[in-house]
């Protein structure tokens, strides 16, 4: 009598977090060490019957200072205590530890996610209650920022990435996670600058460019790319879709410091253009603790100037009247320590206010479609008439 065949058991469904062996970089090991130490501090406090707490550096203007010698913004020493056994702070304390746990899980698995992805990774109903760990992403984002500054780590080191906004084209070859990228052969769209551009992700293979031209908007970048400005002037052309995201700023920092390339910035003649330049040059208040890895103090402002209305013989129709917010913002920027002592910047901002209007780079199209790429920027580079 034939033996009855025994049905094979179905293999268990694969878990979302694979157990494949992950090769950790030195950066990953350092990050895991910081996250583990944070967890150990809770255990140590409990063993000593002390109230577990976190001393989080204060992320506000009052705790940011301008380092004149290094020409960057730096975080001060003020901190805010976050205690587990304080009813007003207990939830944010636990949220911080939950975010740390989620990031440790990401790093150990060799995976990355967006800050929204981490929000969903952390979000759940606490057992035995109707309480949610996070009500919405607006509640989780500041916690992630607190964790960054608490650990003195870039968000990217926690395996978190932000929205990708920025492109690059020019005479440079990269290695992006094992793929060789020739940025001179990327077509009309260019190479999309990723959020994470650290050395273990992006390596510079070969670069023959003389400088980097960073423009404010992708629409202006398209004109420069279509006109092959980067090829004619042997440069790297980048944009950040307005205020550049962290990946673009970090890449500009690396291009300048590692490849010794000058950075020239083409922005609008308005308070927003001045501010974006300030962020690239000195750093931002929210990321003051990372200015050393993001700011480029030697960056030059090659953008539209208040005097360009007459100098370029522009039509009155391109004027955009300043509103009360513009005027207030311009006066605030004029008082920034890194602009306050510079006569050229005081004169520039004063002229903007005197004009009573602002100008976009696109206004130069009134002088010809390629005026900005064939005459305006080349002449400013040759004459070295930029602001510093």
Secondary structure, DSSP 4 states (H G I P E B T S, - for coil): -PPPPPPPPPPPPPPSS--------HHHHHHHHHHHHHHHHHHHHHHTT---EEEEEP-SGGGEEEETTTTEEEE-S-EEEEETT-TTTHHHHHHHHHHHHHHHHHHHHT--EEHHHHHHHH--BPTTSS-BS-SSHHHHHHHHHHHHHHHT--GGGGTEE-----EEEESEEEEETTEEEETTS-TTT-EE--S---TTTEEEEEE--SEEEEES-HHHHHHHHHTTHHHHTTEEEEE-SSSPPHHHHHHHHHHHHHH--EEEEE--BSHHHHHHHHHHHH--STTGGGHHHH--TT-EE-S--TTHHHHTT--GGG-EE--HHHHHHHHHHHTSHHHHT-HHHHHHHHHHHHHTEEB-GGGGGGG-TTHIIIIIHHHHHHHT--B-
